[in-house]
């Protein structure tokens, strides 16, 4: 018999009568289980909320000063050291022996790696391998811009020495620098009056500056051979009996090394240019300098002049002249009399005194003023004649000497006389 009843979701379902009690018991059991799980979850949620409330209650309240004032936070190192890295024994003087790299454009990262590995190879430790020693000491070889780059790397991103080299070269030897050096190798050319030894050494320095140029050996030999002047190329062919092009690329490279070593003491410059420069075609008997010699002489002369100017400037600032004369006005050894700072005021005082004396002379006239006329001494009224008149007795000499007024001196002359005495 089929009957209608509600299931656990409160929906009407049609079931058989013989399974009525079984289905009812199952639905009751399922609903009861769901209710128990819901109660457990609610109780667990209440416990979490209670714990969070207790945590916030015990946490101290932060003020605005705490939020605004910066706190020190250190990021983990970008290097993942092996487990035995802590056993490495640092010795005194290790860091001072390491080469330093500052991250400048003039520095060569490959040369830094080479020097760094040479120094690290001298440190031996039984508890660490060579790669661990390099990873441990490499941060101490970086300074300034390079050290800032190392600190900016993602934490725990480098685990091997090879990864460190890749990241370092990617930063300090970018692609445009590589392309520029490759173009210099391809377009290499011998300079004027440059010996074979100098040319070959300059070419090898260019190769060492870019070890990852990617050119094969035969390409390198071809670039250098084509860069030589015709006479220098003839010299290379003559030294190997005209069989240079028949050589293996590696053999040709060794041949250039040997030829440069032997030609180091030879003068293989163009002798015809020197003879042409040493003689004068006009027959004037003068020695004509080459343009580069004249330019070098001018640069050397200009350098000497600049050095002399700098020396005079330094001497003028640092050297204080020794003063042995005592100032007659201030009576000090700090300056001579003619450089006394009180002279302007002294001149003004003397000028005022001279003006005062002139006013006194004008106020009290006398027969001996500067306006006295010497022609009056022959005047009949100003002379003593023996005309049977007894001359009044005189207190002085009988010979009359006319008065010559002194020459008027300016205040400047008076001051100059005072300074000289």
Residue pairs with C-beta under 8 A, 6 or more apart in sequence:
1 16
1 17
1 18
2 14
2 15
2 16
2 17
3 14
3 15
3 16
3 17
3 20
4 12
4 13
4 14
5 12
5 13
5 15
5 20
5 23
5 24
6 12
6 13
7 13
7 27
8 27
8 30
8 31
8 34
15 23
75 151
75 155
76 155
76 156
77 155
77 156
78 150
78 151
78 153
78 154
78 155
78 156
78 157
78 158
79 135
79 139
79 156
79 158
79 159
79 164
80 156
80 158
80 159
81 132
81 135
81 136
82 128
82 132
84 127
84 128
84 132
85 128
85 132
85 135
85 136
87 125
87 127
87 128
88 125
88 127
88 128
88 132
88 133
88 136
89 125
89 127
91 123
94 123
94 137
95 137
95 140
97 119
97 122
98 116
98 119
98 137
98 140
98 141
99 112
99 115
99 116
99 119
99 141
100 141
100 142
100 143
101 107
101 109
101 112
101 141
101 142
101 143
101 146
101 172
102 143
102 144
102 145
102 146
103 142
103 143
103 144
103 145
103 146
103 148
103 149
103 172
104 145
107 172
108 209
109 168
109 169
109 172
109 173
110 169
110 173
110 208
110 209
110 211
111 208
112 141
113 165
113 168
116 134
116 137
116 138
116 141
117 134
120 130
120 133
120 134
120 137
121 130
123 133
123 137
125 133
128 136
131 160
131 161
134 161
134 164
135 158
135 161
135 164
138 164
139 147
139 150
142 149
142 150
146 172
149 171
149 172
153 167
158 164
158 167
178 210
178 212
178 213
181 206
181 209
181 210
181 213
182 210
182 213
182 214
182 215
184 206
185 203
185 206
185 207
185 210
185 213
185 215
185 220
185 223
186 223
188 203
188 206
188 223
188 224
188 227
189 227
190 199
190 227
190 228
190 229
190 232
191 199
193 269
193 270
193 273
193 292
194 202
194 269
195 263
195 266
195 267
195 268
195 269
196 228
196 232
196 235
196 236
196 259
196 260
196 263
196 268
197 260
197 261
197 263
197 264
199 227
199 228
199 232
200 224
200 256
200 257
200 259
200 260
201 260
203 224
203 227
207 213
207 220
215 223
216 249
217 249
217 250
217 253
218 249
220 249
220 253
221 249
221 252
221 253
221 256
224 256
225 233
225 236
225 244
228 236
231 270
232 268
235 268
236 244
236 259
237 244
239 259
240 247
240 255
244 252
244 255
247 255
273 290
277 288
277 289
277 290
278 287
278 288
279 288
280 286
280 287
280 288
289 297
323 333
323 334
323 335
323 336
324 333
325 333
325 336
325 337
326 332
326 333
326 337
327 333
327 334
327 335
327 336
327 337
327 340
328 337
328 418
328 419
328 421
329 337
329 340
329 342
329 343
329 346
330 340
330 342
335 341
337 419
338 419
343 415
346 415
347 411
347 412
347 415
350 411
350 414
350 415
351 411
354 410
354 411
354 414
361 369
368 403
368 405
369 405
370 405
370 408
372 403
372 405
374 402
376 382
377 383
377 400
377 402
384 391
384 400
